[in-house]
Amino acid sequence: MIKYYDMSAITKRVRDATKVSLDDIMNENNYIYDTEEFEHRFKRFTGAEYCVGVSSGTAALHLALEAIGIKKGDLVATVSHTFRATVAAIKYVNAKPIYVDIEPHSYCMDPLSLKKTLDDNPNIKAVIVVHLYGNSAEIEKIADLCKSRKVKLIEDCSQAHGTFYQNKHVGTFGDIGTFSFFPGKGIGAFGDAGACITNNVEYSNYIYEARSWKEDEIGYNYRMSTINAKFLIHKINDFKKVLQEKREIAKKYDEHFKNTLVNSGVEHSYHIYSILHSHRDKLMTYCKENGVELKCHYPLPVHKLPAYKTDKYSLPVTDIISQQQVSLPIYPGVDWERVVKVIKDYDNVAFKVRAEKRNKYETSLEIYLKNNPGKTEKDFNL
């Protein structure tokens, strides 16, 4: 079975260095607070002035919203085609999500839809743009819209490690960029971990202080562990090589499939290689039966999940993408040729089945019309 994602293909490359770091941690008994080297490395990696490590991507979003001053009842615009943590963080601060539709070619926030949303809701205080699948939204247009309306901008870069727009790493265009280092991400930790990057010292100081318990207020337990910080340093050191390998696989897939279109000026990091398929569920079942695991991101938009459900919004592009999106395995060492073959085999089989059904239909129609003079195909279908 070709797994959708095989983390061992990447982690085995940093195993020896990680063992040394683990011995150092146990010898020094410093399990929580030693994150400065990681923060320094990651801010250099992204080009940001400040970086604060936290316990997860969700914690990063939560603290980012607090840092920019979002409070109970405030309106925050974001997309519904994302992992639910984006919206959960808005709920954590008792704010209200306002959903914006996505572009059909990039699956990221549509600047035109955002403009209309801002026009219709002048009290919106912040926007969370999601750079999805390793692609970048049209972030300059979105940042300009936010600046012109004096709206704060958070970039959710949980799936965009190594993604650049006009030679600038995503997460550095808005007020704060948030990252997840969940094990399956481009740069993945031992467990949950995350970070906030910013060029604003006040935001950085707030997040740094807020991630730990306090005495004068409630505070949070959002600290990054030392073992994750050390492990992530090794993953950062290896990431350029991983990224190049994934981009080479993406080129191979591009020769066979119509992938997400990349906006001009974007360097895609291919956290996910996504295609659309009108028979998505049948394709996934066929592939699994034939030794290839595919995934779907995401079968239900957030605004249709039970905990977040609302009928207020019409998001036609979001709905279509959620019904047809398929994610292909993309990681160093994956047998991409086998993946292509199995998908092509399904399409060939499905085409033959549809042709056979059509032939049977036409034969039955001919018999019906012959035996029922004056009737038409419309009568037959009735």
C-alpha positions in Angstrom: 0.0 0.0 0.0 1.3 3.4 -0.9 0.4 5.5 2.1 -0.9 9.0 1.7 1.9 10.3 3.8 4.9 8.4 5.1 6.6 10.5 7.8 9.4 8.0 8.3 10.7 8.9 4.8 11.7 12.3 6.2 12.3 11.8 9.9 14.8 8.9 9.3 17.1 11.5 7.7 17.4 13.5 11.0 17.2 10.5 13.4 20.9 10.5 14.4 21.1 14.3 15.0 17.8 14.0 17.0 19.2 11.3 19.2 22.1 13.5 20.2 19.7 16.4 21.0 17.6 14.1 23.1 20.6 13.0 25.2 21.5 16.6 25.7 18.0 17.5 26.9 18.0 14.6 29.4 21.5 15.5 30.7 20.5 19.2 31.1 17.0 18.6 32.5 15.7 21.4 30.4 12.4 20.1 28.9 10.4 23.3 28.3 12.1 26.6 28.0 15.0 26.1 25.6 13.4 27.3 22.3 15.5 30.4 21.5 17.7 28.7 18.9 14.7 27.3 17.0 13.0 30.8 17.1 16.2 32.3 15.7 16.4 29.7 13.0 12.8 30.0 12.0 12.7 33.8 11.8 15.8 33.6 9.6 14.0 31.0 7.5 11.0 33.2 7.0 12.7 36.6 7.0 10.6 37.9 9.9 12.0 40.1 12.7 10.5 38.1 15.5 9.4 34.5 16.2 7.8 33.0 19.2 7.4 29.2 19.5 4.1 27.9 20.9 2.4 24.5 21.6 0.4 24.3 18.3 -0.9 26.0 15.2 -4.2 26.5 17.0 -2.5 28.2 19.9 -0.6 30.4 17.5 -3.9 31.6 15.9 -5.5 32.1 19.3 -2.6 34.2 20.6 -2.4 36.2 17.4 -6.0 37.2 17.6 -5.5 38.3 21.2 -2.3 40.2 20.3 -4.1 42.3 17.7 -6.9 43.1 20.1 -9.8 41.0 18.9 -12.5 40.8 21.6 -15.9 39.4 22.2 -18.4 40.3 19.4 -15.8 41.5 16.9 -16.1 40.4 13.3 -13.3 38.4 11.7 -13.3 37.5 8.0 -11.9 34.2 6.9 -12.5 31.2 4.6 -14.6 28.1 5.2 -12.4 25.8 3.0 -9.7 25.3 5.7 -9.0 23.1 8.7 -11.5 24.0 11.4 -8.8 25.3 13.8 -8.8 28.6 11.8 -12.4 29.2 12.8 -12.1 27.6 16.3 -9.5 30.3 17.2 -12.0 33.0 16.3 -14.5 31.3 18.6 -12.0 31.1 21.4 -11.9 34.9 21.7 -15.7 35.0 21.4 -15.5 36.8 18.0 -17.7 36.1 15.0 -16.5 34.5 11.8 -17.6 36.1 8.5 -17.0 33.7 5.6 -15.4 34.7 2.3 -15.4 32.5 -0.8 -12.2 31.2 -2.5 -10.7 31.3 -5.9 -11.5 28.3 -8.1 -7.9 28.0 -9.3 -5.9 28.4 -6.1 -8.5 27.3 -3.5 -7.3 30.4 -1.4 -9.3 33.5 -0.4 -10.7 35.4 -3.3 -9.7 39.1 -3.1 -12.8 40.2 -5.0 -15.0 38.2 -2.5 -13.1 39.7 0.4 -13.6 43.3 -1.0 -17.4 42.6 -1.2 -17.4 41.2 2.3 -15.6 44.2 3.6 -18.0 46.5 1.8 -21.0 44.7 3.2 -19.5 44.5 6.7 -17.7 47.7 7.5 -17.2 46.8 11.1 -14.9 43.8 10.4 -11.8 44.1 12.7 -9.5 41.5 11.2 -9.0 39.0 8.3 -7.4 35.6 8.6 -6.2 34.6 5.2 -5.2 30.9 4.7 -2.3 29.9 2.4 -3.7 26.5 1.6 -2.0 23.3 0.4 1.4 25.0 0.1 -0.1 27.6 -2.3 -0.2 31.3 -1.6 -3.3 33.5 -1.7 -3.0 36.8 -3.7 -1.6 38.2 -0.5 -0.5 41.6 -1.8 -4.0 42.4 -3.0 -5.4 41.2 0.3 -2.9 43.1 2.4 -3.6 46.3 0.4 -7.4 45.8 1.0 -6.8 45.4 4.7 -4.5 48.4 5.0 -6.9 50.6 3.1 -9.7 49.7 5.5 -7.4 49.7 8.7 -8.3 46.0 9.2 -5.7 43.8 10.9 -4.4 40.8 8.9 -3.3 37.4 10.2 -1.8 34.9 7.8 -2.5 31.2 8.6 0.6 29.5 7.1 0.0 26.1 8.7 0.4 24.5 5.3 2.8 26.9 3.7 6.3 26.3 5.1 8.6 27.4 2.3 6.0 29.2 0.3 7.0 32.5 -1.2 5.1 35.3 -2.9 7.2 37.7 -5.0 10.4 36.3 -3.3 8.9 37.0 0.2 7.9 34.2 2.6 4.2 34.1 3.3 3.4 35.2 6.9 5.4 38.4 6.6 2.8 40.5 4.6 0.3 40.9 7.4 0.5 41.8 11.1 1.2 38.2 12.3 1.9 34.9 10.5 1.0 31.7 12.3 2.4 28.2 11.7 1.6 24.7 12.7 4.3 22.0 13.1 1.9 19.1 13.4 3.9 16.0 12.4 2.3 15.8 8.9 3.2 19.4 8.0 6.1 20.4 5.7 8.3 21.0 8.8 6.8 18.6 11.4 7.5 18.2 15.1 7.3 15.1 17.4 3.8 16.1 18.2 1.9 19.4 18.3 3.9 22.6 18.0 3.5 26.0 16.4 4.9 29.5 16.0 4.0 33.1 15.4 6.1 35.4 13.3 5.8 39.2 13.1 7.7 42.4 12.5 5.9 44.1 15.3 7.7 44.0 18.7 4.6 44.7 20.7 2.8 41.7 19.2 5.9 39.5 19.7 6.2 40.6 23.4 2.5 39.9 24.0 2.6 36.4 22.5 5.8 35.6 24.4 4.3 36.6 27.7 0.8 35.1 27.0 2.1 31.6 26.1 2.9 30.9 29.8 1.0 30.8 33.0 0.7 34.1 34.9 0.0 35.2 38.5 -1.9 38.5 37.8 -4.2 37.0 35.2 -5.3 33.5 34.0 -2.8 33.0 31.1 -2.3 29.9 29.0 -0.1 26.8 28.9 0.9 27.3 25.2 4.7 26.8 25.6 6.7 24.8 23.0 8.7 21.9 24.5 12.4 21.8 24.2 12.4 18.4 22.4 10.1 19.8 19.7 12.3 22.9 19.4 15.5 20.8 18.9 13.8 18.4 16.5 12.4 21.3 14.4 15.9 22.7 14.1 17.0 19.5 12.4 13.9 19.5 10.2 14.6 23.1 9.1 18.2 22.1 8.2 16.8 19.3 5.9 13.8 21.1 4.6 15.3 22.7 1.5 16.2 19.2 0.2 12.7 17.9 1.1 11.1 20.8 -0.7 13.1 20.3 -3.8 12.2 16.6 -3.9 8.5 17.4 -3.5 8.6 20.0 -6.2 10.2 17.4 -8.6 7.4 15.0 -7.8 4.8 17.7 -8.4 6.3 18.3 -11.9 5.8 14.7 -12.7 2.2 14.8 -11.5 1.7 18.0 -13.6 2.5 16.0 -16.7 -0.6 13.9 -16.1 -3.1 15.9 -14.0 -4.6 19.3 -14.0 -3.4 20.6 -10.7 -4.2 23.7 -8.7 -3.1 26.7 -10.8 -0.4 28.7 -9.0 -0.8 32.5 -8.9 1.9 34.5 -10.6 4.9 35.1 -8.5 4.2 32.1 -6.1 6.8 29.5 -5.2 4.5 26.6 -4.2 5.7 24.3 -1.4 3.3 21.4 -2.2 2.3 20.5 1.3 -0.6 18.9 -0.6 -0.8 18.0 -4.3 -4.5 18.6 -5.1 -6.6 17.7 -8.1 -10.4 17.9 -8.7 -12.3 14.8 -9.7 -16.1 14.6 -10.4 -16.2 11.1 -9.1 -14.0 11.7 -6.1 -15.4 9.2 -3.6 -15.4 6.3 -6.2 -11.9 7.2 -7.2 -10.6 7.1 -3.7 -12.3 3.7 -3.1 -10.9 2.2 -6.3 -7.4 3.5 -5.5 -7.5 2.1 -2.0 -8.5 -1.3 -3.3 -5.6 -1.1 -5.7 -2.9 -0.1 -3.2 -2.9 3.7 -3.2 -4.2 5.8 -0.4 -5.7 9.2 -1.3 -7.2 11.9 1.0 -9.7 14.6 0.8 -9.1 18.1 2.2 -11.8 19.0 3.1 -15.1 17.0 2.5 -17.2 19.5 4.4 -16.5 23.3 4.6 -16.2 24.5 8.2 -19.5 26.4 8.1 -21.3 23.0 7.4 -19.7 21.2 10.3 -22.1 20.5 13.2 -20.1 22.7 15.7 -20.0 25.7 13.3 -23.0 25.1 11.2 -24.7 28.2 9.6 -27.0 28.5 6.6 -26.3 32.2 6.3 -23.6 32.0 3.6 -23.6 31.2 -0.1 -20.1 30.0 -1.0 -20.5 28.4 -4.4 -16.8 27.9 -5.2 -16.1 26.5 -1.7 -19.0 24.0 -2.1 -17.7 22.7 -5.5 -14.1 22.3 -4.3 -15.2 20.4 -1.2 -17.2 18.0 -3.3 -14.4 17.3 -5.8 -11.0 17.9 -4.1 -8.6 14.9 -3.9 -5.1 14.9 -2.4 -2.3 12.7 -3.9 0.7 11.3 -2.0 3.7 13.6 -2.3 6.8 13.0 -0.2 10.4 11.9 -0.8 10.5 8.3 -2.1 6.8 8.0 -3.0 6.1 5.7 -6.0 4.5 8.5 -8.0 4.4 6.4 -11.2 2.2 3.8 -9.4 -0.1 6.6 -8.2 -0.5 7.9 -11.7 -1.1 4.5 -13.1 -3.9 3.5 -10.6 -5.7 6.9 -11.1 -5.5 6.5 -14.9 -6.7 2.9 -14.7 -9.8 4.1 -12.8 -10.5 6.8 -15.3 -10.2 4.2 -18.2 -12.5 1.7 -16.4 -15.0 4.5 -15.5 -15.0 5.7 -19.1 -15.8 2.2 -20.4 -18.6 1.7 -17.9 -20.2 5.0 -18.9 -19.9 4.1 -22.5 -21.5 0.7 -21.9 -24.4 2.3 -20.0 -24.8 4.8 -22.9 -24.9 2.0 -25.4 -27.5 0.1 -23.4 -29.5 3.3 -23.1 -29.4 4.0 -26.8 -30.4 0.4 -27.6 -33.3 0.6 -25.2 -34.4 3.9 -26.6 -34.4 2.6 -30.2 -36.6 -0.3 -29.1 -39.0 2.1 -27.3 -39.3 4.5 -30.2 -39.8 1.6 -32.7 -42.6 0.2 -30.6 -44.2 3.5 -29.7 -44.7 5.7 -32.8 -45.0 9.4 -32.1 -43.1 9.1 -28.8 -39.8 11.0 -28.2 -36.6 10.5 -26.0 -38.2 12.8 -23.5 -41.2 10.4 -23.1 -38.7 7.5 -22.7 -36.9 9.3 -19.9 -40.1 10.0 -18.1 
